């Protein structure tokens, strides 16, 4: 009986030494290899999935429809958040050296803007809107006077003033604002009005 027990113990020791230890070493080694390879693969996939983040940093007051369209989309995105919308209005209405609030800076960066580049284009947009507003007031005045002369409520001599106002309007579009800028503001002026009415 004791021989059987001692043989069994020997067999268990041999199995442990010859089979179990190498098996555990192989399993541990393969686990570390798996961790190393999967880490390399994951880092490579993450690096491929990340799109490079381009930020518009060039300060410019020239009109580029694509940039200005992107700027209006940025304004709309920021105005959805009440606290940031007030910061945006304060930043835009301040002077050119005003510091951008940190949260607004993060929002602008997320939308690919450097604060200084965004501010220079917003100043241009607001100047364009001021000219557009003058032109729209002239249009209203011209339409009103023309209708009054046509209905014979005003003397026909007023039509000379209407022509003068029309020439002034056309001169403004040629000199102070380009036709492309005028069409752009005419299409999207509502966003600027919402920003000013915050």
C-alpha positions as CSV (number, residue, x, y, z in Angstrom):
1,X,0.0,0.0,0.0
2,X,2.8,2.4,0.9
3,X,4.5,1.5,-2.4
4,X,1.4,2.5,-4.3
5,X,1.2,5.8,-2.5
6,X,4.9,6.5,-3.0
7,X,4.6,5.7,-6.7
8,X,1.6,8.0,-7.0
9,X,3.5,10.8,-5.3
10,X,6.4,10.2,-7.6
11,X,4.1,10.3,-10.6
12,X,2.5,13.5,-9.5
13,X,5.9,15.1,-8.9
14,X,7.1,14.0,-12.3
15,X,3.9,15.4,-13.9
16,X,4.3,18.6,-12.1
17,X,8.0,18.9,-13.0
18,X,7.9,17.7,-16.6
19,X,4.4,18.8,-17.8
20,X,2.8,21.4,-15.5
21,X,5.8,23.8,-15.0
22,X,6.6,24.1,-18.8
23,X,2.9,24.4,-19.5
24,X,2.6,27.3,-17.0
25,X,5.7,29.0,-18.4
26,X,4.4,28.7,-22.0
27,X,1.0,30.1,-20.9
28,X,2.6,33.0,-19.1
29,X,5.0,33.8,-22.0
30,X,2.2,33.6,-24.6
31,X,0.1,35.9,-22.4
32,X,2.9,38.5,-22.2
33,X,3.4,38.2,-26.0
34,X,-0.4,38.7,-26.5
35,X,-0.3,41.8,-24.4
36,X,2.7,43.3,-26.2
37,X,1.3,42.6,-29.7
38,X,-2.2,43.8,-28.9
39,X,-0.8,47.0,-27.4
40,X,1.2,47.7,-30.6
41,X,-1.8,46.9,-32.8
42,X,-4.1,49.2,-30.6
43,X,-1.7,52.1,-30.6
44,X,-1.3,51.8,-34.4
45,X,-5.1,51.7,-34.9
46,X,-5.6,54.7,-32.6
47,X,-2.8,56.6,-34.4
48,X,-4.5,55.9,-37.8
49,X,-8.0,56.8,-36.5
50,X,-6.9,60.2,-35.3
51,X,-7.4,62.9,-37.9
52,X,-4.9,65.7,-37.8
53,X,-6.3,68.8,-36.1
54,X,-5.8,71.9,-38.3
55,X,-6.3,75.3,-36.7
56,X,-6.9,78.5,-38.7
57,X,-4.4,80.9,-37.3
58,X,-4.0,83.4,-40.1
59,X,-5.4,86.8,-39.2
60,X,-7.2,88.2,-42.2
61,X,-10.0,90.7,-43.0
62,X,-10.4,89.6,-46.6
63,X,-13.6,87.9,-47.5
64,X,-13.4,84.2,-48.2
65,X,-16.8,82.6,-48.4
66,X,-15.7,79.2,-47.2
67,X,-14.0,80.6,-44.1
68,X,-16.9,82.9,-43.3
69,X,-19.4,80.1,-43.7
70,X,-17.3,78.0,-41.3
71,X,-17.2,81.0,-39.0
72,X,-21.0,81.3,-39.0
73,X,-21.3,77.5,-38.3
74,X,-18.9,78.0,-35.4
75,X,-21.0,81.0,-34.1
76,X,-24.2,78.9,-34.3
77,X,-22.5,76.0,-32.4
78,X,-21.3,78.3,-29.7
79,X,-24.6,80.1,-29.4
80,X,-26.4,76.9,-28.5
81,X,-24.7,77.1,-25.1
82,X,-26.0,80.1,-23.1
83,X,-22.9,80.8,-21.1
84,X,-20.5,80.6,-24.0
85,X,-22.8,82.7,-26.2
86,X,-22.5,85.7,-23.7
87,X,-18.7,85.2,-23.7
88,X,-18.7,85.2,-27.5
89,X,-20.6,88.4,-27.7
90,X,-18.3,90.1,-25.1
91,X,-15.2,88.8,-26.9
92,X,-16.4,89.9,-30.3
93,X,-17.6,93.4,-29.2
94,X,-14.3,94.0,-27.2
95,X,-11.2,95.5,-28.6
96,X,-8.7,93.5,-30.7
97,X,-6.4,92.8,-27.8
98,X,-9.1,91.3,-25.6
99,X,-8.3,88.0,-23.9
100,X,-10.4,85.1,-25.0
101,X,-12.1,83.3,-22.1
102,X,-10.7,79.8,-21.5
103,X,-14.0,77.9,-22.2
104,X,-14.6,79.9,-25.4
105,X,-11.0,79.3,-26.4
106,X,-11.6,75.5,-26.1
107,X,-14.8,75.8,-28.1
108,X,-13.0,77.7,-30.9
109,X,-10.1,75.3,-30.9
110,X,-12.6,72.4,-31.2
111,X,-14.1,74.2,-34.3
112,X,-10.5,74.7,-35.7
113,X,-10.1,78.4,-34.9
114,X,-7.4,80.3,-33.2
115,X,-9.1,83.2,-31.2
116,X,-7.2,86.0,-32.9
117,X,-8.0,84.6,-36.4
118,X,-11.7,84.2,-35.5
119,X,-11.8,87.7,-34.0
120,X,-10.3,89.4,-37.1
121,X,-12.9,87.7,-39.4
122,X,-15.8,88.5,-37.0
123,X,-14.8,92.2,-37.0
124,X,-14.9,92.1,-40.8
125,X,-18.3,90.3,-40.7
126,X,-19.7,93.0,-38.3
127,X,-18.4,95.8,-40.6
128,X,-20.0,94.1,-43.6
129,X,-23.3,93.8,-41.7
130,X,-23.2,97.6,-40.8
131,X,-22.8,98.4,-44.5
132,X,-25.5,95.9,-45.4
133,X,-27.8,97.5,-42.8
134,X,-27.3,100.9,-44.4
135,X,-28.1,99.5,-47.8
136,X,-31.2,97.8,-46.6
137,X,-32.4,101.1,-45.0
138,X,-31.8,102.8,-48.3
139,X,-33.7,100.1,-50.1
140,X,-36.7,100.6,-47.7
141,X,-36.6,104.3,-48.2
142,X,-36.3,104.0,-52.0
143,X,-39.2,101.5,-52.1
144,X,-41.4,103.7,-49.9
145,X,-40.7,106.9,-51.8
146,X,-41.2,105.2,-55.2
147,X,-44.6,103.8,-54.0
148,X,-45.7,107.2,-52.7
149,X,-44.8,108.9,-56.0
150,X,-46.6,106.2,-58.0
151,X,-49.7,106.5,-55.8
152,X,-49.5,110.3,-56.4
153,X,-49.2,111.1,-52.7
154,X,-45.9,112.8,-53.3
155,X,-45.0,115.2,-56.1
156,X,-43.2,113.7,-59.1
157,X,-40.1,115.8,-58.3
158,X,-39.4,113.3,-55.5
159,X,-38.4,110.7,-58.2
160,X,-35.2,112.7,-58.7
161,X,-34.3,112.1,-55.0
162,X,-35.2,108.4,-55.5
163,X,-32.7,108.2,-58.3
164,X,-30.1,109.9,-56.2
165,X,-30.7,107.5,-53.4
166,X,-30.5,104.6,-55.9
167,X,-27.1,105.9,-57.2
168,X,-25.8,106.2,-53.6
169,X,-26.9,102.6,-52.9
170,X,-25.1,101.3,-56.0
171,X,-22.0,103.3,-55.1
172,X,-21.9,101.8,-51.6
173,X,-22.1,98.2,-53.1
174,X,-19.2,99.0,-55.4
175,X,-16.9,100.8,-53.0
176,X,-17.7,99.8,-49.3
177,X,-18.9,96.2,-49.9
178,X,-18.4,93.8,-52.8
179,X,-21.4,92.2,-54.4
180,X,-20.3,88.8,-53.1
181,X,-20.1,90.1,-49.5
182,X,-23.5,91.8,-49.9
183,X,-25.1,88.5,-51.1
184,X,-23.5,86.6,-48.3
185,X,-24.7,89.0,-45.6
186,X,-28.2,89.1,-47.2
187,X,-28.3,85.3,-47.0
188,X,-27.1,84.9,-43.4
189,X,-27.6,88.2,-41.6
190,X,-30.0,86.5,-39.1
191,X,-27.2,84.8,-37.3
192,X,-25.5,88.2,-36.7
193,X,-28.7,89.8,-35.5
194,X,-29.2,86.9,-33.0
195,X,-25.6,87.4,-31.8
196,X,-26.1,91.1,-31.3
197,X,-29.5,90.5,-29.5
198,X,-28.0,88.3,-26.9
